[in-house]
Amino acid sequence: MEKKQILAVDLGNSYVKIGCFINNELTEVKRVSWTDVLENDPLKKEIEKQEGIFSSVLSEGQNEAFKKRFPLLKQFDSGMILPVSLNYATPETLGKDRLCNAVGGWNQAEKKTNVLVVDVGTCIKLDVVTHDGIYQGGSISPGIRLRYQSLNDYTANLPLISETTQVELIGKSTKESMHSGVINGMQAEINGLIARYEQKYESLTIFVTGGDAKYFDLETKNNIFANKNLTLEGLYQIYVFNVQ
């Protein structure tokens, strides 16, 4: 008998990330352009016939158009029930990506310990779920490109430069100094916040995700785990929780 495949789809501004799940296992991840989703006939037909869920940062009109095009995919919205409870003052403003990360980390944590998710992408987002399954909130700060962009936007003479993995502590040129300030500064920020969370919460399991996590040395302790697909896995768990 053919195994049923469920899709978890993350709609971003620039690209679409598609996770394929079979028997609760993530078997394939595709990162494709919007052009591929809308114009690539084999891919369109593959998505059309699959059930699943999608999360989006797009406008309401764009989401409605996507749902009309792929009616078997449910939209992750405020009407869905979450596997975790929320202790958050403004749940209506809470990003769906943060919720997916929290659920993904909580689901993977052994013995349901306290969980911290560090997502290093456009922004640095830290989110906590306590051992009793309650999402507590976290923090948001600018990511790599926002910091480089700000240095260029709000000064007269600093150039706009791109991120690099080759960073010294002491910059010997203006560009090297900018790299040191941005990359080493973010490393210190993340390490410092992790240390404070570890002081506040015992038995803390930490998950690191996000496309820019590769620029930082974060997996140095036994309780830190990298998972680049944590958002998709959390989105899938939310789908399962709502269709059971």
Backbone as CSV, one residue per row, in Angstrom:
resi,resn,N_x,N_y,N_z,CA_x,CA_y,CA_z,C_x,C_y,C_z
1,MET,0.842,-1.198,0.000,0.000,0.000,0.000,0.878,1.250,0.000
2,GLU,0.520,2.225,-0.839,1.297,3.453,-0.936,1.177,4.267,0.346
3,LYS,2.302,4.727,0.842,2.310,5.516,2.060,1.847,6.935,1.763
4,LYS,1.038,7.481,2.670,0.497,8.822,2.477,1.554,9.869,2.777
5,GLN,1.662,10.831,1.881,2.620,11.920,2.050,1.888,13.185,2.465
6,ILE,2.439,13.884,3.451,1.886,15.148,3.934,2.918,16.240,3.681
7,LEU,2.453,17.384,3.191,3.345,18.499,2.915,3.249,19.564,4.001
8,ALA,4.386,20.128,4.367,4.455,21.330,5.199,5.168,22.380,4.359
9,VAL,4.483,23.482,4.094,4.976,24.474,3.136,5.154,25.819,3.830
10,ASP,6.348,26.364,3.733,6.676,27.665,4.330,6.793,28.686,3.203
11,LEU,5.825,29.610,3.139,5.803,30.613,2.077,6.563,31.856,2.525
12,GLY,7.712,32.096,1.923,8.491,33.289,2.231,8.347,34.333,1.145
13,ASN,8.941,35.487,1.370,8.865,36.548,0.373,9.657,36.216,-0.882
14,SER,10.769,35.523,-0.723,11.659,35.267,-1.851,11.566,33.845,-2.386
15,TYR,11.257,32.899,-1.530,11.218,31.510,-1.965,10.221,30.721,-1.130
16,VAL,9.977,29.484,-1.564,9.042,28.578,-0.899,9.817,27.342,-0.463
17,LYS,9.635,26.949,0.789,10.293,25.757,1.322,9.230,24.695,1.560
18,ILE,9.428,23.519,0.981,8.442,22.443,1.031,9.045,21.229,1.724
19,GLY,8.422,20.795,2.807,8.842,19.588,3.502,7.866,18.456,3.231
20,CYS,8.386,17.290,2.864,7.560,16.117,2.581,7.703,15.128,3.742
21,PHE,6.581,14.772,4.360,6.582,13.881,5.521,5.851,12.582,5.184
22,ILE,6.462,11.468,5.551,5.834,10.153,5.428,6.013,9.431,6.760
23,ASN,4.901,8.996,7.342,4.942,8.310,8.640,5.696,9.122,9.696
24,ASN,5.389,10.402,9.763,5.970,11.322,10.750,7.454,11.592,10.557
25,GLU,8.018,11.172,9.438,9.430,11.414,9.157,9.563,12.395,7.996
26,LEU,10.447,13.376,8.164,10.742,14.310,7.081,11.654,13.610,6.083
27,THR,11.134,13.341,4.894,11.871,12.550,3.911,12.531,13.387,2.826
28,GLU,12.032,14.602,2.618,12.585,15.439,1.545,12.249,16.900,1.812
29,VAL,13.179,17.776,1.487,12.952,19.220,1.587,13.314,19.857,0.251
30,LYS,12.406,20.662,-0.262,12.646,21.388,-1.506,12.567,22.885,-1.230
31,ARG,13.546,23.603,-1.714,13.522,25.066,-1.650,13.419,25.569,-3.078
32,VAL,12.302,26.173,-3.416,12.025,26.542,-4.798,11.588,28.002,-4.875
33,SER,11.645,28.546,-6.065,11.215,29.922,-6.288,9.702,29.969,-6.471
34,TRP,9.147,31.170,-6.346,7.714,31.337,-6.602,7.374,30.995,-8.039
35,THR,8.288,31.273,-8.959,8.053,30.945,-10.369,7.862,29.449,-10.543
36,ASP,8.684,28.657,-9.850,8.548,27.202,-9.936,7.192,26.741,-9.411
37,VAL,6.764,27.313,-8.296,5.486,26.905,-7.703,4.324,27.211,-8.636
38,LEU,4.375,28.352,-9.299,3.242,28.809,-10.102,3.307,28.357,-11.555
39,GLU,4.518,28.075,-12.060,4.644,27.813,-13.492,5.243,26.455,-13.831
40,ASN,5.886,25.796,-12.872,6.469,24.486,-13.129,5.363,23.438,-13.022
41,ASP,4.895,22.957,-14.161,3.724,22.079,-14.176,3.903,20.807,-13.349
42,PRO,5.031,20.084,-13.450,5.183,18.878,-12.613,5.120,19.188,-11.122
43,LEU,5.757,20.290,-10.702,5.737,20.656,-9.288,4.337,21.082,-8.864
44,LYS,3.661,21.872,-9.687,2.292,22.298,-9.379,1.380,21.087,-9.192
45,LYS,1.482,20.136,-10.099,0.626,18.953,-10.027,0.943,18.119,-8.793
46,GLU,2.225,18.076,-8.422,2.614,17.324,-7.227,2.010,17.949,-5.977
47,ILE,2.058,19.282,-5.880,1.509,19.970,-4.711,-0.008,19.870,-4.689
48,GLU,-0.632,19.973,-5.852,-2.098,19.980,-5.939,-2.730,18.730,-5.343
49,LYS,-2.072,17.595,-5.475,-2.688,16.336,-5.056,-2.318,15.929,-3.636
50,GLN,-1.539,16.768,-2.919,-1.081,16.415,-1.581,-1.824,17.212,-0.513
51,GLU,-2.163,16.535,0.569,-2.713,17.223,1.729,-1.568,17.789,2.567
52,GLY,-1.899,18.757,3.416,-0.866,19.316,4.274,-1.236,20.677,4.811
53,ILE,-0.223,21.468,5.103,-0.400,22.745,5.782,0.608,23.741,5.227
54,PHE,0.226,25.025,5.236,1.195,26.045,4.856,1.163,27.205,5.832
55,SER,2.336,27.789,6.020,2.490,28.991,6.833,3.031,30.083,5.935
56,SER,2.639,31.338,6.190,2.950,32.386,5.234,3.263,33.715,5.908
57,VAL,4.165,34.476,5.270,4.422,35.862,5.675,3.849,36.828,4.638
58,LEU,3.029,36.313,3.738,2.505,37.102,2.631,1.214,37.816,3.016
59,SER,0.697,38.607,2.088,-0.535,39.348,2.334,-1.736,38.411,2.316
60,GLU,-2.849,38.891,2.855,-4.064,38.076,2.887,-4.516,37.708,1.483
61,GLY,-4.396,38.656,0.552,-4.786,38.379,-0.826,-3.938,37.295,-1.461
62,GLN,-2.639,37.332,-1.211,-1.742,36.309,-1.753,-2.032,34.946,-1.140
63,ASN,-2.332,34.930,0.154,-2.665,33.668,0.815,-3.941,33.067,0.249
64,GLU,-4.935,33.907,0.001,-6.193,33.422,-0.563,-5.970,32.855,-1.961
65,ALA,-5.125,33.502,-2.740,-4.823,33.006,-4.081,-4.108,31.662,-4.013
66,PHE,-3.204,31.514,-3.040,-2.486,30.249,-2.875,-3.447,29.139,-2.459
67,LYS,-4.361,29.442,-1.528,-5.333,28.436,-1.082,-6.250,28.008,-2.225
68,LYS,-6.614,28.954,-3.066,-7.469,28.629,-4.208,-6.732,27.729,-5.188
69,ARG,-5.441,27.972,-5.323,-4.638,27.178,-6.259,-4.350,25.793,-5.696
70,PHE,-4.154,25.689,-4.370,-3.824,24.410,-3.735,-4.794,24.160,-2.578
71,PRO,-6.030,23.776,-2.876,-7.089,23.700,-1.850,-6.900,22.612,-0.803
72,LEU,-6.024,21.639,-1.034,-5.829,20.570,-0.052,-4.890,20.982,1.081
73,LEU,-4.248,22.132,0.943,-3.339,22.619,1.986,-4.083,23.563,2.921
74,LYS,-4.043,23.258,4.203,-4.679,24.111,5.207,-3.719,25.234,5.598
75,GLN,-4.263,26.425,5.824,-3.415,27.527,6.270,-3.274,27.520,7.785
76,PHE,-2.037,27.662,8.263,-1.797,27.797,9.696,-2.222,29.197,10.108
77,ASP,-3.332,29.277,10.833,-3.843,30.570,11.276,-4.292,30.478,12.729
78,SER,-4.889,31.550,13.219,-5.259,31.620,14.637,-6.365,30.644,15.008
79,GLY,-7.035,30.067,14.018,-8.090,29.104,14.304,-7.579,27.718,14.638
80,MET,-6.306,27.476,14.444,-5.742,26.158,14.724,-5.358,26.025,16.196
81,ILE,-5.477,24.809,16.701,-5.100,24.498,18.076,-3.618,24.147,18.103
82,LEU,-2.922,24.614,19.131,-1.488,24.366,19.240,-1.179,23.266,20.249
83,PRO,-0.115,22.494,20.021,0.303,21.486,21.004,0.863,22.096,22.283
84,VAL,1.175,23.392,22.256,1.678,24.079,23.446,0.710,25.189,23.823
85,SER,0.703,25.561,25.101,-0.087,26.699,25.567,0.750,27.969,25.442
86,LEU,0.066,29.118,25.423,0.765,30.388,25.254,0.680,31.237,26.509
87,ASN,1.821,31.695,26.972,1.895,32.697,28.027,2.518,33.937,27.394
88,TYR,1.715,34.631,26.590,2.207,35.721,25.745,1.140,36.794,25.685
89,ALA,1.536,38.038,25.930,0.558,39.118,26.084,-0.163,39.462,24.786
90,THR,0.511,39.307,23.642,-0.098,39.678,22.357,0.000,38.520,21.371
91,PRO,-0.758,37.446,21.585,-0.658,36.286,20.696,-1.008,36.600,19.248
92,GLU,-1.825,37.635,19.038,-2.209,37.987,17.668,-1.027,38.540,16.870
93,THR,0.025,38.983,17.553,1.210,39.509,16.863,2.351,38.500,16.807
94,LEU,2.161,37.345,17.394,3.238,36.352,17.487,3.456,35.692,16.129
95,GLY,4.685,35.757,15.632,4.995,35.225,14.312,4.781,33.723,14.226
96,LYS,4.227,33.294,13.104,3.978,31.866,12.903,5.281,31.078,12.878
97,ASP,6.356,31.695,12.395,7.640,30.991,12.381,8.134,30.720,13.793
98,ARG,7.913,31.672,14.706,8.325,31.470,16.100,7.513,30.344,16.737
99,LEU,6.227,30.296,16.443,5.385,29.226,16.980,5.808,27.868,16.426
100,CYS,6.083,27.816,15.127,6.520,26.552,14.530,7.832,26.085,15.148
101,ASN,8.763,27.004,15.346,10.033,26.644,15.980,9.814,26.114,17.391
102,ALA,8.946,26.795,18.137,8.682,26.384,19.518,8.075,24.987,19.565
103,VAL,7.096,24.740,18.699,6.451,23.426,18.660,7.440,22.361,18.193
104,GLY,8.246,22.686,17.182,9.236,21.733,16.694,10.240,21.347,17.762
105,GLY,10.732,22.326,18.502,11.682,22.036,19.570,11.052,21.254,20.701
106,TRP,9.851,21.653,21.090,9.133,20.981,22.172,8.859,19.528,21.817
107,ASN,8.507,19.264,20.564,8.204,17.903,20.142,9.451,17.025,20.148
108,GLN,10.602,17.607,19.841,11.830,16.811,19.745,12.551,16.632,21.076
109,ALA,12.258,17.485,22.036,12.979,17.424,23.309,12.662,16.140,24.061
110,GLU,13.691,15.461,24.527,13.495,14.231,25.282,12.970,14.539,26.683
111,LYS,12.029,13.735,27.127,11.450,13.847,28.472,10.858,15.234,28.731
112,LYS,10.592,15.972,27.642,9.935,17.277,27.748,10.637,18.199,28.743
113,THR,11.906,18.417,28.501,12.663,19.375,29.301,12.306,20.792,28.870
114,ASN,12.852,21.779,29.565,12.730,23.149,29.087,13.463,23.268,27.753
115,VAL,12.891,24.047,26.836,13.425,24.134,25.475,13.689,25.588,25.105
116,LEU,14.852,25.829,24.519,15.184,27.130,23.943,15.502,26.928,22.467
117,VAL,14.841,27.694,21.602,15.126,27.658,20.169,15.822,28.955,19.775
118,VAL,16.961,28.821,19.104,17.705,29.971,18.587,17.621,29.925,17.064
119,ASP,16.922,30.883,16.480,16.725,30.947,15.029,17.524,32.135,14.496
120,VAL,18.550,31.839,13.699,19.422,32.888,13.171,19.123,33.065,11.685
121,GLY,18.305,34.052,11.387,17.923,34.327,10.012,17.899,35.822,9.767
122,THR,16.845,36.312,9.128,16.695,37.751,8.927,16.797,38.483,10.258
123,CYS,16.191,37.894,11.273,16.353,38.353,12.659,16.892,37.202,13.501
124,ILE,17.459,37.540,14.652,17.811,36.523,15.644,16.619,36.390,16.578
125,LYS,16.045,35.204,16.632,14.868,34.985,17.475,15.161,33.873,18.470
126,LEU,14.945,34.163,19.741,15.052,33.155,20.788,13.676,32.947,21.391
127,ASP,13.280,31.689,21.535,11.958,31.359,22.058,12.061,30.213,23.050
128,VAL,11.272,30.306,24.124,11.334,29.338,25.220,9.997,28.631,25.394
129,VAL,10.068,27.306,25.539,8.922,26.508,25.977,9.355,25.785,27.245
130,THR,8.629,25.967,28.324,8.992,25.317,29.581,8.547,23.856,29.583
131,HIS,9.061,23.104,30.554,8.861,21.650,30.594,7.397,21.248,30.649
132,ASP,6.520,22.170,31.086,5.094,21.869,31.167,4.344,22.211,29.888
133,GLY,5.081,22.501,28.810,4.453,22.744,27.521,3.858,24.125,27.359
134,ILE,4.434,25.115,28.006,3.933,26.487,27.907,4.970,27.358,27.206
135,TYR,4.542,27.977,26.111,5.404,28.915,25.398,5.472,30.210,26.191
136,GLN,6.696,30.646,26.512,6.886,31.785,27.410,7.278,33.078,26.702
137,GLY,7.629,33.014,25.428,8.093,34.201,24.717,9.583,34.126,24.454
138,GLY,10.218,35.286,24.263,11.645,35.280,23.970,12.145,36.643,23.561
139,SER,12.960,36.681,22.513,13.554,37.948,22.081,13.722,37.970,20.569
140,ILE,13.772,39.192,20.027,14.006,39.415,18.599,15.029,40.535,18.459
141,SER,16.045,40.315,17.641,17.017,41.370,17.350,17.452,41.252,15.886
142,PRO,18.122,42.275,15.356,18.489,42.256,13.931,19.459,41.133,13.593
143,GLY,19.283,40.562,12.402,20.193,39.547,11.906,21.382,40.160,11.176
144,ILE,22.155,39.309,10.516,23.406,39.745,9.897,23.185,40.857,8.880
145,ARG,22.319,40.611,7.898,22.167,41.572,6.804,21.568,42.882,7.278
146,LEU,20.675,42.821,8.251,20.116,44.053,8.803,21.199,44.891,9.473
147,ARG,22.145,44.249,10.110,23.218,44.983,10.792,24.173,45.622,9.788
148,TYR,24.552,44.850,8.769,25.398,45.438,7.731,24.678,46.601,7.041
149,GLN,23.401,46.397,6.743,22.621,47.435,6.071,22.523,48.694,6.926
150,SER,22.327,48.524,8.224,22.213,49.677,9.124,23.513,50.469,9.198
151,LEU,24.645,49.770,9.215,25.930,50.467,9.240,26.100,51.351,8.012
152,ASN,25.615,50.871,6.882,25.702,51.650,5.650,24.655,52.766,5.598
153,ASP,23.442,52.459,6.055,22.341,53.422,5.960,22.513,54.617,6.887
154,TYR,23.052,54.385,8.075,23.049,55.421,9.103,24.424,56.032,9.369
155,THR,25.361,55.806,8.456,26.662,56.477,8.528,26.983,57.049,7.152
156,ALA,27.917,57.973,7.120,28.255,58.619,5.852,29.306,57.854,5.056
157,ASN,30.183,57.124,5.744,31.360,56.586,5.053,31.531,55.073,5.122
158,LEU,30.670,54.381,5.841,30.829,52.927,5.924,30.160,52.263,4.730
159,PRO,30.863,51.360,4.052,30.313,50.727,2.849,29.304,49.633,3.197
160,LEU,28.533,49.228,2.201,27.648,48.072,2.348,28.436,46.838,1.947
161,ILE,28.647,45.927,2.875,29.431,44.727,2.603,28.604,43.489,2.928
162,SER,29.062,42.354,2.421,28.354,41.090,2.622,29.013,40.283,3.727
163,GLU,28.241,39.377,4.299,28.727,38.559,5.397,29.843,37.626,4.930
164,THR,30.643,37.179,5.870,31.744,36.270,5.579,31.976,35.352,6.769
165,THR,32.562,34.203,6.495,32.905,33.278,7.581,34.332,33.509,8.073
166,GLN,35.102,34.323,7.344,36.492,34.603,7.720,36.531,35.901,8.528
167,VAL,36.473,35.783,9.849,36.372,36.961,10.704,37.440,36.900,11.796
168,GLU,38.210,37.957,11.908,39.197,38.083,12.975,38.609,38.901,14.121
169,LEU,39.177,38.745,15.284,38.729,39.547,16.420,39.081,41.018,16.218
170,ILE,40.312,41.259,15.757,40.784,42.631,15.565,40.856,42.920,14.072
171,GLY,39.982,43.800,13.592,39.985,44.157,12.184,41.143,45.084,11.852
172,LYS,41.816,44.815,10.737,42.950,45.630,10.300,42.574,46.578,9.165
173,SER,41.310,46.607,8.806,40.785,47.549,7.823,39.364,47.881,8.244
174,THR,38.772,48.870,7.584,37.396,49.235,7.945,36.449,48.069,7.698
175,LYS,36.598,47.387,6.568,35.725,46.247,6.280,35.930,45.127,7.299
176,GLU,37.184,44.833,7.626,37.448,43.794,8.621,36.880,44.183,9.980
177,SER,36.960,45.456,10.312,36.413,45.927,11.587,34.898,45.795,11.613
178,MET,34.250,46.060,10.483,32.795,45.890,10.398,32.424,44.418,10.542
179,HIS,33.182,43.553,9.851,32.923,42.113,9.978,33.073,41.663,11.428
180,SER,34.118,42.135,12.090,34.339,41.748,13.479,33.194,42.222,14.360
181,GLY,32.780,43.463,14.158,31.699,43.999,14.980,30.395,43.265,14.781
182,VAL,30.060,42.963,13.525,28.786,42.299,13.241,28.822,40.829,13.659
183,ILE,29.767,40.073,13.133,29.783,38.623,13.367,30.168,38.296,14.809
184,ASN,31.263,38.874,15.296,31.664,38.593,16.678,30.668,39.166,17.675
185,GLY,30.084,40.309,17.323,29.063,40.884,18.201,27.838,40.003,18.312
186,MET,27.405,39.439,17.181,26.257,38.535,17.210,26.582,37.255,17.967
187,GLN,27.812,36.744,17.771,28.221,35.539,18.506,28.165,35.785,20.006
188,ALA,28.692,36.939,20.433,28.682,37.269,21.861,27.258,37.462,22.369
189,GLU,26.421,38.091,21.555,25.019,38.293,21.947,24.309,36.959,22.151
190,ILE,24.451,36.061,21.180,23.768,34.769,21.261,24.296,33.956,22.438
191,ASN,25.623,33.889,22.577,26.207,33.139,23.695,25.764,33.708,25.037
192,GLY,25.733,35.037,25.126,25.325,35.669,26.375,23.879,35.388,26.725
193,LEU,23.003,35.437,25.727,21.590,35.152,25.982,21.385,33.692,26.365
194,ILE,22.081,32.780,25.669,21.978,31.362,26.024,22.398,31.154,27.476
195,ALA,23.486,31.792,27.883,23.965,31.652,29.265,22.923,32.153,30.262
196,ARG,22.251,33.240,29.942,21.229,33.774,30.850,20.012,32.854,30.919
197,TYR,19.637,32.276,29.782,18.520,31.327,29.798,18.879,30.077,30.594
198,GLU,20.136,29.645,30.484,20.567,28.464,31.238,20.565,28.731,32.738
199,GLN,20.817,29.967,33.128,20.731,30.320,34.548,19.282,30.323,35.031
200,LYS,18.386,30.716,34.158,16.976,30.846,34.541,16.247,29.507,34.517
201,TYR,16.603,28.647,33.553,15.883,27.382,33.382,16.839,26.200,33.525
202,GLU,16.516,25.288,34.416,17.303,24.073,34.565,16.951,23.086,33.453
203,SER,17.855,22.162,33.195,17.628,21.106,32.199,17.140,21.700,30.884
204,LEU,17.910,22.623,30.340,17.526,23.335,29.126,18.098,22.638,27.894
205,THR,17.212,22.235,26.977,17.622,21.689,25.691,17.532,22.799,24.655
206,ILE,18.596,22.977,23.881,18.691,24.113,22.962,18.755,23.613,21.521
207,PHE,17.905,24.186,20.672,17.911,23.878,19.246,18.311,25.127,18.472
208,VAL,19.213,24.953,17.510,19.667,26.054,16.668,19.179,25.812,15.246
209,THR,18.571,26.830,14.641,18.065,26.707,13.286,18.270,28.033,12.567
210,GLY,17.874,28.095,11.306,17.999,29.327,10.535,19.169,29.295,9.573
211,GLY,18.998,29.958,8.434,19.992,29.908,7.374,21.329,30.528,7.709
212,ASP,21.370,31.442,8.679,22.628,32.108,9.017,23.315,31.520,10.244
213,ALA,22.789,30.433,10.777,23.438,29.789,11.927,24.823,29.267,11.557
214,LYS,25.048,29.042,10.262,26.339,28.506,9.802,27.502,29.453,10.068
215,TYR,27.215,30.728,10.296,28.285,31.695,10.532,28.776,31.699,11.984
216,PHE,28.139,30.900,12.831,28.437,30.984,14.260,28.748,29.611,14.836
217,ASP,29.631,29.596,15.799,30.025,28.361,16.480,29.120,28.192,17.694
218,LEU,27.984,27.524,17.486,26.991,27.416,18.553,26.858,26.006,19.110
219,GLU,27.320,25.001,18.371,27.149,23.612,18.810,28.366,23.144,19.612
220,THR,28.620,23.787,20.718,29.818,23.467,21.500,29.501,22.714,22.782
221,LYS,28.211,22.505,23.067,27.839,21.821,24.304,26.870,20.687,23.995
222,ASN,26.799,19.731,24.909,25.998,18.535,24.671,24.504,18.816,24.569
223,ASN,24.050,19.942,25.119,22.614,20.207,25.123,22.184,21.113,23.977
224,ILE,23.075,21.345,22.983,22.750,22.186,21.836,22.715,21.326,20.576
225,PHE,21.606,21.406,19.833,21.408,20.580,18.643,21.032,21.464,17.457
226,ALA,21.646,21.215,16.308,21.320,21.950,15.088,20.216,21.223,14.330
227,ASN,19.251,21.987,13.833,18.180,21.417,13.014,17.714,22.493,12.040
228,LYS,18.205,22.426,10.817,17.893,23.466,9.837,16.442,23.414,9.357
229,ASN,15.739,22.329,9.648,14.349,22.186,9.205,13.355,22.231,10.364
230,LEU,13.741,22.837,11.466,12.899,22.840,12.660,11.553,23.523,12.407
231,THR,11.540,24.595,11.628,10.287,25.304,11.344,9.311,24.396,10.610
232,LEU,9.784,23.684,9.602,8.922,22.762,8.859,8.420,21.635,9.753
233,GLU,9.281,21.119,10.621,8.879,20.014,11.489,7.835,20.472,12.505
234,GLY,7.986,21.697,13.015,6.963,22.228,13.907,5.649,22.461,13.194
235,LEU,5.717,22.952,11.971,4.506,23.178,11.176,3.770,21.863,10.934
236,TYR,4.522,20.821,10.631,3.912,19.498,10.439,3.245,19.007,11.716
237,GLN,3.889,19.185,12.863,3.305,18.742,14.130,2.003,19.486,14.434
238,ILE,1.937,20.755,14.069,0.698,21.519,14.253,-0.405,20.944,13.372
239,TYR,-0.066,20.566,12.151,-1.045,19.936,11.259,-1.567,18.640,11.867
240,VAL,-0.653,17.787,12.306,-1.050,16.497,12.886,-1.948,16.711,14.098
241,PHE,-1.615,17.670,14.930,-2.382,17.952,16.146,-3.811,18.384,15.817
242,ASN,-4.003,19.002,14.661,-5.321,19.520,14.295,-6.166,18.559,13.466
243,VAL,-5.565,17.527,12.900,-6.346,16.592,12.084,-6.612,15.280,12.801
244,GLN,-6.007,15.076,13.969,-6.217,13.822,14.709,-7.654,13.727,15.216
